[in-house]
Amino acid sequence: MTMTHAEPPEMVTDPFRDLSGPMADRMRQHDWPTTSFGPPDGWPTPLCTLLRLMLSANQPMFIGWGQEARILYNEAYAEVLADKHPAALGEPLLEVWSEIREDLSPILAEVQASRPVHMDQIRLNMLRRGYLEETFFAFSYTPIQDEAGAWAGLFCACTETTAQVRLQRALAESEARASRLLESITDGFIAISPDWRIAFLNRQGERILGPLQRGSTSFRGASFWEAFPEVVGTPFEAVYRRAMDQGVAGSTEAYFAPLDTWFDLRAYPTADGICGHFLDVGERKRAERHRELLIHELDHRVKNTLAIVQAIASQTFRATPALAEPTRAFQQRLGALGAAHNLLTRQSWDHVSLEALATEVTASACDRPERVTLQGPEVMLPPKAAITLAMALHELCTNALKHGALTTDAGRVDLDWSEAGPGDFWLMWREWDGPALQPPSHRGFGLRMIEQALAQEFHGQVSLEFRPEGLVCTLRGRLPLDG
């Protein structure tokens, strides 16, 4: 019987032929004969084939050869090794990565048993830059067999995913912080995707809109228009659609009948659709309506009281001709007070514009109000200061009609005001082209009211100058904040 013998493994003369690059050059120059690998011209074909594949690839790869899995690697894997390169070349895998030996040993045992191992994500605490670093990898370990079919080593292709994991963590943490913030606010917040799906609704929003829920355990993921068909046809729909279709932020405050309350809605376009911030302002709106009712009731009663006072004055002094003029002046002052009261009522007894107040008073007191020129910045007066100034302006108008510039056809009045600084206030009434005036021998009610009440209310000083061209009244003080 003739005995046959297996042919010896085919050897490659130069496994690095035609290869270029830093790692090919480094391997070509390495002292392999002194290592367990031996001279490269004696390396087996499987090793040389995988080596050439590895050195031509851009993905991090290494070969673990022999029972100790001594590693050969490409330039991309050298970046993974960091400070361990180039000393790691030709060294046992578990010694190169001694700090993660416990993680790699079970994997190496599986591959040595000719079972491939694949992991999409593994966490490893690697020491490669002078400190322990949490890293993440996706990899596959594939067994290498020699010509006889026995295990000869392993081939690994891997991808470091540390940066992606850190980014995902940062995004998750950012989203968690944003979610916690949105959950902590006392207003409703909703995020809607471009296909009108509810991507997010905070707890307060779910509480507010809960009565509209139709069997589902959560609004999230539902179609916005199917979840809230009641919004269709309301001002809220217009704001939402404008933000989504035109990318324009908008807001509205309107009554929402299905929940019997008012909402303040603000909708904004985002990179992922739109978001809406909505606040239940029902209590405030009901309080405002109640306040308006009270103000109108008060206005009605005050007007009735003023009318009664006017009637009493008229009846009381009707039989005394000498008191006709004082009675008329008294009634005109009540009229000025009523005009100021009307303006304040229209403003719900909040701050009123000085210009609007002056316009109202001069229109009611002067026969030709266009002869009074108003000039000054926007100034808002609290109610008490507005009434005091209205009465003072009425007295100045009356005086100009009786004795000053408005007694002539050419006469005119300039009313100017300004704020010299925060809180500082200046106002001047100046008459032109009227008759020459002489200071009065005594101060009547009107002048005393101008000099004393006006100065007291504005915490300043009032000066009256009776110049040849006309009266000049100047107020220098501070704008009242309340009252």
C-alpha positions as CSV (number, residue, x, y, z in Angstrom):
1,M,0.0,0.0,0.0
2,T,1.3,3.4,-1.0
3,M,1.3,6.1,1.7
4,T,0.4,9.7,0.8
5,H,1.5,12.6,2.8
6,A,-0.2,16.1,3.1
7,E,1.5,18.7,1.2
8,P,3.2,21.3,3.4
9,P,1.3,24.7,3.7
10,E,1.9,27.1,0.8
11,M,4.2,29.9,1.9
12,V,4.2,33.5,0.7
13,T,7.6,35.0,-0.2
14,D,6.6,38.6,0.8
15,P,3.2,39.2,2.4
16,F,3.8,43.0,2.2
17,R,4.5,43.2,-1.5
18,D,2.8,46.1,-3.3
19,L,1.4,47.4,0.1
20,S,2.1,51.0,1.2
21,G,1.3,53.0,4.2
22,P,2.6,53.6,7.7
23,M,1.5,50.2,9.1
24,A,2.8,48.2,6.0
25,D,6.1,50.0,6.3
26,R,6.3,49.4,10.1
27,M,5.5,45.7,9.7
28,R,8.0,45.3,6.8
29,Q,10.7,46.7,9.1
30,H,9.7,44.7,12.2
31,D,12.1,42.1,13.5
32,W,9.8,39.1,13.0
33,P,12.4,36.4,13.0
34,T,12.9,36.9,16.8
35,T,9.2,36.5,17.5
36,S,6.9,33.5,17.5
37,F,5.6,34.6,14.1
38,G,9.0,33.8,12.5
39,P,10.2,35.3,9.2
40,P,7.3,36.7,7.0
41,D,8.3,34.5,4.0
42,G,7.2,31.6,6.1
43,W,3.8,32.8,7.1
44,P,0.9,30.6,6.1
45,T,-1.4,31.7,3.3
46,P,-4.6,32.4,5.5
47,L,-2.5,34.8,7.6
48,C,-1.0,36.6,4.6
49,T,-4.4,36.8,2.8
50,L,-6.1,38.4,5.8
51,L,-3.1,40.6,6.5
52,R,-3.3,42.1,3.0
53,L,-7.0,42.6,3.3
54,M,-6.6,44.3,6.7
55,L,-3.8,46.7,5.6
56,S,-5.9,47.8,2.6
57,A,-9.0,48.6,4.7
58,N,-10.0,51.9,6.3
59,Q,-12.1,50.2,9.1
60,P,-10.2,49.4,12.3
61,M,-9.2,45.7,12.1
62,F,-6.7,43.3,13.8
63,I,-5.7,39.7,13.6
64,G,-5.0,37.7,16.7
65,W,-2.7,34.8,15.7
66,G,-2.0,31.7,17.6
67,Q,-3.1,30.5,21.0
68,E,-2.1,33.8,22.6
69,A,-3.9,35.8,19.9
70,R,-0.8,38.0,19.2
71,I,-2.1,41.0,17.3
72,L,-1.3,42.5,13.9
73,Y,-3.4,45.6,13.0
74,N,-4.0,48.3,10.5
75,E,-3.6,52.1,10.8
76,A,-7.2,52.6,11.7
77,Y,-6.8,50.2,14.7
78,A,-3.6,52.0,15.7
79,E,-5.8,55.0,16.4
80,V,-8.0,52.8,18.7
81,L,-4.8,51.7,20.5
82,A,-3.7,55.3,21.0
83,D,-0.7,55.2,23.4
84,K,-0.5,51.4,23.2
85,H,0.7,51.7,19.6
86,P,3.3,50.7,18.4
87,A,4.4,48.6,21.3
88,A,1.3,46.4,20.9
89,L,2.4,45.0,17.5
90,G,2.9,41.3,17.8
91,E,1.9,41.1,21.5
92,P,-0.8,38.9,23.0
93,L,-4.3,40.4,22.9
94,L,-5.0,40.0,26.6
95,E,-1.7,41.6,27.6
96,V,-2.2,44.6,25.3
97,W,-5.7,45.1,26.8
98,S,-4.9,43.8,30.3
99,E,-7.3,46.3,31.9
100,I,-10.2,44.7,30.1
101,R,-9.0,41.1,30.3
102,E,-12.2,40.0,32.2
103,D,-14.3,41.4,29.3
104,L,-12.2,39.9,26.5
105,S,-11.4,36.5,28.0
106,P,-15.0,35.0,27.5
107,I,-15.1,36.4,24.0
108,L,-11.7,34.9,23.1
109,A,-12.7,31.5,24.6
110,E,-15.8,31.5,22.3
111,V,-13.7,32.2,19.2
112,Q,-11.1,29.7,20.1
113,A,-13.9,27.1,20.2
114,S,-14.6,28.1,16.5
115,R,-17.7,30.1,17.4
116,P,-17.9,33.6,15.9
117,V,-18.9,36.4,18.2
118,H,-20.7,39.6,17.1
119,M,-21.7,42.5,19.4
120,D,-23.4,45.7,18.3
121,Q,-22.5,47.5,21.5
122,I,-20.0,46.7,24.3
123,R,-18.9,49.0,27.1
124,L,-15.2,48.8,27.9
125,N,-13.1,50.8,30.4
126,M,-9.9,51.1,28.4
127,L,-6.5,52.5,29.5
128,R,-5.0,53.9,26.4
129,R,-4.3,57.6,27.0
130,G,-3.0,57.5,30.6
131,Y,-6.4,57.3,32.2
132,L,-9.3,54.9,32.3
133,E,-11.8,55.9,29.7
134,E,-15.3,54.6,29.2
135,T,-15.6,53.4,25.6
136,F,-18.1,51.7,23.4
137,F,-17.5,49.4,20.4
138,A,-19.4,47.3,17.8
139,F,-17.3,44.4,16.5
140,S,-17.2,40.9,15.1
141,Y,-14.7,38.2,16.1
142,T,-14.3,35.6,13.4
143,P,-12.3,32.3,13.8
144,I,-9.4,31.7,11.4
145,Q,-8.7,28.1,10.4
146,D,-5.5,26.7,9.0
147,E,-5.2,24.5,6.0
148,A,-6.0,21.5,8.1
149,G,-9.2,23.0,9.5
150,A,-7.8,23.6,13.0
151,W,-8.2,26.9,14.8
152,A,-5.3,29.2,14.0
153,G,-6.4,32.6,15.2
154,L,-9.1,35.3,14.9
155,F,-10.0,38.2,12.7
156,C,-11.7,41.3,14.1
157,A,-13.4,44.2,12.4
158,C,-14.6,46.8,14.8
159,T,-16.0,50.3,15.0
160,E,-15.6,52.6,18.0
161,T,-19.0,54.1,18.8
162,T,-17.9,56.1,21.9
163,A,-18.6,59.5,20.3
164,Q,-22.0,58.5,19.1
165,V,-22.9,57.0,22.5
166,R,-21.8,60.2,24.2
167,L,-23.8,62.3,21.8
168,Q,-26.8,60.1,22.3
169,R,-26.4,60.5,26.1
170,A,-26.0,64.2,25.8
171,L,-29.1,64.4,23.6
172,A,-31.1,62.2,26.0
173,E,-29.9,64.3,29.0
174,S,-30.8,67.5,27.2
175,E,-34.3,66.1,26.3
176,A,-34.8,64.9,29.8
177,R,-33.9,68.4,31.2
178,A,-36.2,70.0,28.7
179,S,-38.9,67.5,29.6
180,R,-38.5,68.2,33.3
181,L,-38.6,71.9,32.7
182,L,-41.8,71.6,30.6
183,E,-43.4,69.3,33.2
184,S,-42.6,71.8,35.9
185,I,-44.3,74.8,34.4
186,T,-47.8,75.6,35.4
187,D,-48.9,76.2,31.8
188,G,-49.9,73.8,29.1
189,F,-47.2,72.9,26.5
190,I,-47.8,70.9,23.3
191,A,-45.4,69.8,20.5
192,I,-46.9,68.8,17.2
193,S,-45.1,67.1,14.3
194,P,-45.4,68.2,10.7
195,D,-48.0,65.4,10.1
196,W,-50.1,66.9,12.9
197,R,-49.3,64.2,15.4
198,I,-49.0,65.1,19.1
199,A,-45.3,64.5,19.9
200,F,-45.4,65.9,23.4
201,L,-48.0,67.2,25.9
202,N,-46.9,68.1,29.4
203,R,-48.8,67.0,32.5
204,Q,-50.4,70.4,33.0
205,G,-51.6,70.3,29.4
206,E,-53.1,66.9,29.9
207,R,-54.8,68.1,33.0
208,I,-56.2,71.1,31.2
209,L,-57.4,69.2,28.2
210,G,-58.2,66.0,30.0
211,P,-62.0,66.5,29.9
212,L,-61.8,66.3,26.0
213,Q,-60.2,62.9,26.1
214,R,-62.0,60.2,24.3
215,G,-61.1,56.8,25.7
216,S,-57.3,56.9,24.9
217,T,-54.9,56.7,27.9
218,S,-52.8,59.5,26.4
219,F,-52.9,62.2,23.8
220,R,-49.3,61.5,22.7
221,G,-49.0,60.1,19.2
222,A,-52.6,60.9,18.4
223,S,-53.7,63.1,15.5
224,F,-54.1,66.6,16.8
225,W,-57.3,67.2,14.8
226,E,-58.8,63.9,15.9
227,A,-57.9,64.5,19.5
228,F,-59.3,68.0,19.5
229,P,-61.9,68.5,16.8
230,E,-63.4,71.3,18.9
231,V,-60.5,73.5,17.9
232,V,-61.6,73.6,14.2
233,G,-63.2,76.9,13.3
234,T,-61.8,78.7,16.4
235,P,-59.2,81.5,16.5
236,F,-56.8,78.8,17.9
237,E,-57.0,76.8,14.7
238,A,-55.9,79.9,12.7
239,V,-52.9,80.4,14.9
240,Y,-51.8,76.7,14.8
241,R,-52.2,76.5,11.0
242,R,-50.3,79.7,10.4
243,A,-47.4,78.5,12.5
244,M,-47.3,75.1,10.7
245,D,-48.1,76.2,7.1
246,Q,-46.4,79.6,7.0
247,G,-43.8,79.2,9.7
248,V,-45.0,82.4,11.4
249,A,-45.4,82.6,15.2
250,G,-48.7,83.9,16.5
251,S,-50.9,84.3,19.5
252,T,-54.5,84.8,20.5
253,E,-56.7,85.0,23.5
254,A,-60.2,83.7,23.0
255,Y,-63.1,81.8,24.6
256,F,-63.1,78.0,24.2
257,A,-66.7,76.9,24.6
258,P,-66.1,73.1,25.1
259,L,-64.2,73.8,28.3
260,D,-66.1,77.0,29.2
261,T,-63.0,79.1,29.7
262,W,-60.6,81.4,28.0
263,F,-57.1,80.5,26.8
264,D,-54.1,82.6,25.9
265,L,-52.3,80.6,23.1
266,R,-48.9,81.3,21.6
267,A,-47.7,79.0,18.8
268,Y,-44.2,78.8,17.3
269,P,-42.7,77.0,14.3
270,T,-39.8,74.7,15.2
271,A,-37.4,72.4,13.2
272,D,-39.7,69.4,14.1
273,G,-43.1,71.0,13.5
274,I,-44.7,73.5,15.9
275,C,-45.1,74.0,19.6
276,G,-47.9,75.7,21.5
277,H,-47.9,77.3,24.9
278,F,-51.4,77.7,26.3
279,L,-52.6,79.2,29.6
280,D,-56.1,79.0,31.1
281,V,-56.9,82.6,31.7
282,G,-60.6,82.0,32.6
283,E,-60.2,83.2,36.2
284,R,-58.6,86.4,35.0
285,K,-61.2,87.0,32.3
286,R,-64.0,86.4,34.8
287,A,-62.4,88.8,37.3
288,E,-62.0,91.4,34.5
289,R,-65.6,91.1,33.6
290,H,-66.7,91.4,37.2
291,R,-64.5,94.4,37.6
292,E,-66.0,96.0,34.5
293,L,-69.5,95.5,35.8
294,L,-68.5,97.1,39.1
295,I,-66.9,100.0,37.3
296,H,-69.9,100.6,35.1
297,E,-72.2,100.4,38.1
298,L,-69.9,102.9,40.0
299,D,-69.9,105.2,36.9
300,H,-73.6,105.1,36.7
301,R,-74.0,106.0,40.4
302,V,-71.4,108.8,40.3
303,K,-73.1,110.3,37.2
304,N,-76.4,110.2,39.0
305,T,-74.8,111.8,42.1
306,L,-73.2,114.6,40.0
307,A,-76.5,115.2,38.3
308,I,-78.3,115.4,41.6
309,V,-75.6,117.9,43.0
310,Q,-76.0,120.0,39.9
311,A,-79.8,120.0,40.2
312,I,-79.6,120.9,43.9
313,A,-77.2,123.8,43.2
314,S,-79.3,125.1,40.4
315,Q,-82.5,125.0,42.5
316,T,-80.8,126.4,45.6
317,F,-79.3,129.5,43.9
318,R,-81.9,130.0,41.2
319,A,-83.7,132.8,43.1
320,T,-80.5,134.7,43.8
321,P,-79.3,136.5,40.5
322,A,-76.0,137.5,42.1
323,L,-75.1,133.8,42.4
324,A,-75.8,132.9,38.8
325,E,-72.1,133.2,37.8
326,P,-70.7,131.2,40.7
327,T,-73.4,128.6,40.1
328,R,-72.5,128.3,36.4
329,A,-68.8,128.0,37.4
330,F,-69.6,125.3,39.9
331,Q,-71.6,123.3,37.3
332,Q,-68.8,123.6,34.8
333,R,-66.4,122.2,37.3
334,L,-68.7,119.3,37.9
335,G,-68.8,118.8,34.1
336,A,-65.0,118.7,34.0
337,L,-64.9,116.2,36.8
338,G,-67.5,114.1,34.9
339,A,-65.4,114.3,31.7
340,A,-62.3,113.0,33.5
341,H,-64.5,110.4,35.2
342,N,-65.8,109.2,31.8
343,L,-62.2,108.9,30.4
344,L,-61.1,106.9,33.4
345,T,-64.2,104.6,33.1
346,R,-63.3,103.9,29.5
347,Q,-59.8,102.9,30.7
348,S,-61.3,100.7,33.5
349,W,-59.9,103.1,36.1
350,D,-56.4,102.3,35.1
351,H,-53.7,104.7,33.9
352,V,-54.8,107.2,31.2
353,S,-52.8,109.0,28.6
354,L,-52.0,112.7,29.5
355,E,-52.6,113.6,25.8
356,A,-56.1,112.0,25.8
357,L,-57.0,113.6,29.1
358,A,-55.9,117.1,27.8
359,T,-57.8,116.6,24.6
360,E,-60.9,115.6,26.5
361,V,-60.8,118.6,28.9
362,T,-60.0,121.3,26.3
363,A,-62.7,120.0,23.9
364,S,-65.3,120.3,26.7
365,A,-64.1,123.6,28.2
366,C,-63.0,125.6,25.1
367,D,-65.3,126.9,22.4
368,R,-62.5,126.4,19.8
369,P,-60.2,123.6,21.2
370,E,-58.1,123.7,18.0
371,R,-56.5,126.9,19.4
372,V,-54.9,124.8,22.1
373,T,-51.8,123.0,20.8
374,L,-50.7,119.8,22.7
375,Q,-47.1,118.6,22.5
376,G,-45.3,116.0,24.6
377,P,-44.2,112.3,24.9
378,E,-46.5,109.5,25.9
379,V,-47.2,109.9,29.6
380,M,-49.6,107.7,31.6
381,L,-51.3,109.1,34.7
382,P,-52.9,107.1,37.5
383,P,-56.5,108.0,38.3
384,K,-56.1,110.4,41.2
385,A,-53.4,112.4,39.4
386,A,-55.5,112.4,36.2
387,I,-58.6,113.9,38.0
388,T,-56.4,116.6,39.6
389,L,-54.8,117.6,36.4
390,A,-58.2,117.6,34.6
391,M,-59.6,120.0,37.1
392,A,-56.5,122.2,36.8
393,L,-56.6,122.3,33.0
394,H,-60.3,123.1,33.2
395,E,-59.5,126.1,35.4
396,L,-56.8,127.3,33.0
397,C,-59.2,127.0,30.1
398,T,-61.9,128.9,31.9
399,N,-59.4,131.6,32.9
400,A,-58.1,131.9,29.3
401,L,-61.7,132.2,28.0
402,K,-62.6,134.9,30.5
403,H,-59.4,136.9,30.9
404,G,-56.6,135.5,28.8
405,A,-55.5,134.5,25.3
406,L,-58.8,132.9,24.3
407,T,-60.7,136.1,24.6
408,T,-59.2,137.3,21.3
409,D,-59.5,135.8,17.8
410,A,-55.7,135.6,17.4
411,G,-54.9,134.2,20.9
412,R,-53.7,130.7,21.3
413,V,-52.4,128.3,23.9
414,D,-49.5,125.9,23.9
415,L,-49.5,123.0,26.4
416,D,-46.2,121.2,26.5
417,W,-44.9,118.4,28.8
418,S,-41.8,116.2,29.1
419,E,-40.0,113.8,31.4
420,A,-36.5,115.1,32.2
421,G,-35.6,111.8,33.7
422,P,-37.1,108.7,35.3
423,G,-40.0,110.0,37.3
424,D,-39.2,113.7,36.7
425,F,-42.0,115.6,35.1
426,W,-42.4,119.1,33.6
427,L,-45.6,120.7,32.2
428,M,-46.2,124.2,30.9
429,W,-49.4,126.0,29.9
430,R,-48.4,129.1,27.9
431,E,-50.8,131.7,26.4
432,W,-49.9,133.9,23.4
433,D,-51.4,137.0,21.7
434,G,-53.9,137.7,24.4
435,P,-54.6,140.9,26.4
436,A,-51.9,142.1,28.8
437,L,-52.5,140.5,32.2
438,Q,-52.0,141.8,35.7
439,P,-51.6,139.5,38.7
440,P,-54.9,139.2,40.5
441,S,-55.4,141.0,43.8
442,H,-56.6,137.8,45.4
443,R,-56.4,134.1,44.7
444,G,-59.8,132.5,43.9
445,F,-60.7,128.9,44.1
446,G,-59.4,128.1,40.6
447,L,-55.9,129.6,41.1
448,R,-55.6,128.1,44.6
449,M,-56.6,124.7,43.2
450,I,-53.9,125.0,40.4
451,E,-51.2,126.1,42.7
452,Q,-51.8,123.9,45.7
453,A,-53.6,120.7,44.6
454,L,-51.6,120.3,41.4
455,A,-48.3,120.8,43.3
456,Q,-49.3,118.4,46.1
457,E,-50.4,115.7,43.7
458,F,-47.2,115.8,41.6
459,H,-44.9,116.4,44.6
460,G,-43.5,119.5,43.1
461,Q,-44.0,123.3,42.6
462,V,-46.3,125.3,40.4
463,S,-45.5,128.8,39.3
464,L,-48.0,131.3,37.7
465,E,-46.5,134.2,35.6
466,F,-48.7,136.9,34.3
467,R,-46.7,138.1,31.4
468,P,-47.7,140.8,28.9
469,E,-48.2,138.2,26.2
470,G,-50.2,135.9,28.4
471,L,-50.3,133.6,31.4
472,V,-47.6,131.0,31.9
473,C,-48.3,128.2,34.3
474,T,-45.4,125.8,35.0
475,L,-45.4,122.5,36.9
476,R,-42.2,120.8,37.9
477,G,-42.5,117.6,39.9
478,R,-42.6,113.9,39.8
479,L,-45.0,111.5,38.1
480,P,-47.1,109.7,40.7
481,L,-46.8,105.9,40.4
482,D,-50.2,105.0,41.8
483,G,-53.4,106.5,43.0
